[in-house]
Each structure stands twice: as structure tokens, then as C-alpha cells.
Amino acid sequence: MVQIGNVPEIVSVKACLITLQEQEVITAWELPYENLLTRLTAAIFYFSLEKNVQLSEIQNMLQSFGTPVCEENKDTLSDLSYRLTFLEV
């Protein structure tokens, strides 16, 4: 059984985002309300890209986790530029 706030798929995506930040593909990322999540499809990640990085590159890098949807952030939960969700796992 999945424990709230400890979802293996979310942990894997977070590890990927940390790696992308270390590789200077993204400048920052965050996952609000992480401790309430029980599945990846409910998670909303936010991130900002480094200059000269295309949004499609991020989507390609995240394909192994499901169907990523990256779009401009219009939410008020984060000041970061882009919003990332997954349609299916």
C-alpha cells in the first residue's frame, strides 16, 4: 500500500528533477503539498528552465514516468515558470 507523501513514482520524478537541476537543465523546481499526495497523476510540479533549453527536451526526459504535460504556469501556487503534470503512469 502506498503511504501518503511517500509515493515511489513521485520520488523517482523528484530524483530526475534534482539531476536535471544539477546538470543545469532547470534552474529550480518544487512540489507543493507533497505530503498529501498518493499518486503521481495527482502531483503538480513546478520548474524553471535554464536559458537555451527547450520545453520539449524536458518532456522527452520525463517520458519514462508516464505522459508528461509541461505548460506555462498560470497558477498562484508557485512563481516558477512552468507546470508539470502526468496524464498516466
Sine and cosine of phi, psi and omega as CSV:
sin_phi,cos_phi,sin_psi,cos_psi,sin_omega,cos_omega
0.00,0.00,0.66,-0.75,0.00,-1.00
-0.97,0.23,0.71,-0.70,0.03,-1.00
-1.00,-0.02,0.70,-0.71,0.02,-1.00
-0.84,0.55,0.76,-0.65,0.00,-1.00
0.99,0.13,-0.03,1.00,0.02,-1.00
-0.69,-0.72,0.93,0.36,-0.05,-1.00
-0.98,-0.20,0.87,-0.49,-0.07,-1.00
-0.79,0.61,-0.65,0.76,0.00,-1.00
-0.90,0.43,-0.63,0.77,0.03,-1.00
-0.93,0.37,-0.66,0.75,0.04,-1.00
-0.87,0.50,-0.64,0.77,0.02,-1.00
-0.92,0.40,-0.67,0.74,0.03,-1.00
-0.91,0.42,-0.67,0.74,0.04,-1.00
-0.86,0.51,-0.67,0.74,0.03,-1.00
-0.88,0.47,-0.64,0.77,0.05,-1.00
-0.90,0.43,-0.68,0.73,0.00,-1.00
-0.91,0.41,-0.61,0.80,0.08,-1.00
-0.88,0.47,-0.69,0.72,0.04,-1.00
-0.89,0.46,-0.69,0.72,0.02,-1.00
-0.89,0.45,-0.56,0.83,0.04,-1.00
-0.94,0.33,-0.66,0.75,0.04,-1.00
-0.90,0.43,-0.55,0.84,0.02,-1.00
-0.99,0.11,0.03,1.00,0.01,-1.00
0.88,0.48,0.63,0.78,0.12,-0.99
-1.00,-0.02,-0.64,0.77,0.10,-1.00
-0.86,-0.50,0.46,-0.89,-0.02,-1.00
-1.00,0.00,-0.55,0.84,-0.02,-1.00
-0.34,-0.94,0.33,-0.94,0.09,-1.00
-0.46,-0.89,0.35,-0.94,0.08,-1.00
-0.40,-0.91,0.35,-0.94,0.00,-1.00
-0.69,-0.72,1.00,0.00,0.01,-1.00
-0.89,0.45,0.52,-0.85,0.06,-1.00
0.86,0.51,0.50,0.87,-0.04,-1.00
-0.82,0.57,-0.62,0.79,-0.07,-1.00
-0.95,0.30,-0.10,1.00,0.01,-1.00
-0.98,-0.21,-0.11,0.99,-0.15,-0.99
-0.99,0.13,0.58,-0.81,0.04,-1.00
-0.84,-0.55,-0.09,1.00,0.02,-1.00
-0.38,-0.93,0.43,-0.90,-0.04,-1.00
-0.90,0.43,-0.60,0.80,-0.04,-1.00
-0.93,0.37,-0.20,0.98,0.06,-1.00
-1.00,-0.07,-0.18,0.98,-0.07,-1.00
-0.99,0.16,0.63,-0.78,0.13,-0.99
-0.83,-0.56,0.95,-0.32,0.04,-1.00
-1.00,-0.05,0.48,-0.88,0.09,-1.00
-0.80,-0.59,0.56,-0.83,0.01,-1.00
-0.41,-0.91,0.27,-0.96,0.12,-0.99
-0.80,-0.60,0.63,-0.78,-0.04,-1.00
-1.00,0.03,0.49,-0.87,0.21,-0.98
-0.95,0.32,0.37,-0.93,0.06,-1.00
-0.88,0.48,0.53,-0.85,0.04,-1.00
0.94,0.33,0.22,0.98,0.09,-1.00
-0.96,-0.27,0.74,-0.67,-0.02,-1.00
-1.00,0.01,0.58,-0.81,0.02,-1.00
-0.86,0.52,-0.58,0.81,0.01,-1.00
-0.88,0.47,-0.49,0.87,0.04,-1.00
-0.89,0.45,-0.67,0.74,0.01,-1.00
-0.90,0.43,-0.71,0.71,0.01,-1.00
-0.86,0.51,-0.67,0.74,0.02,-1.00
-0.89,0.45,-0.62,0.78,-0.02,-1.00
-0.94,0.34,-0.37,0.93,-0.06,-1.00
-0.98,-0.22,0.06,1.00,-0.04,-1.00
-0.85,0.53,-0.50,0.86,-0.06,-1.00
-0.93,0.36,-0.22,0.97,-0.02,-1.00
-0.99,-0.11,-0.12,0.99,-0.05,-1.00
0.63,-0.78,-0.50,-0.86,0.02,-1.00
-0.97,-0.23,0.98,-0.17,-0.04,-1.00
-0.98,0.20,0.61,-0.79,0.09,-1.00
-0.85,-0.52,0.93,-0.37,0.03,-1.00
-0.94,-0.33,0.78,-0.62,0.00,-1.00
-0.53,-0.85,0.27,-0.96,0.03,-1.00
-0.87,0.50,0.68,-0.74,-0.02,-1.00
-0.99,0.16,0.86,-0.52,0.09,-1.00
-0.88,-0.47,0.10,0.99,0.01,-1.00
-0.98,0.20,0.30,-0.95,0.06,-1.00
-0.99,-0.17,-0.01,1.00,0.00,-1.00
-0.95,0.31,-0.36,0.93,-0.07,-1.00
-0.55,-0.84,0.51,-0.86,0.09,-1.00
-1.00,-0.04,-0.04,1.00,-0.01,-1.00
-0.95,0.31,0.37,-0.93,-0.21,-0.98
-0.96,0.29,-0.54,0.84,-0.12,-0.99
-0.80,-0.60,0.41,-0.91,-0.01,-1.00
-0.89,-0.46,0.69,-0.72,-0.02,-1.00
-0.81,-0.58,0.81,-0.58,0.11,-0.99
-0.74,-0.67,0.21,-0.98,0.04,-1.00
-0.83,-0.56,0.78,-0.63,-0.01,-1.00
-0.97,0.24,-0.62,0.79,-0.02,-1.00
-0.46,-0.89,0.34,-0.94,-0.02,-1.00
-0.91,-0.40,0.00,0.00,0.00,0.00
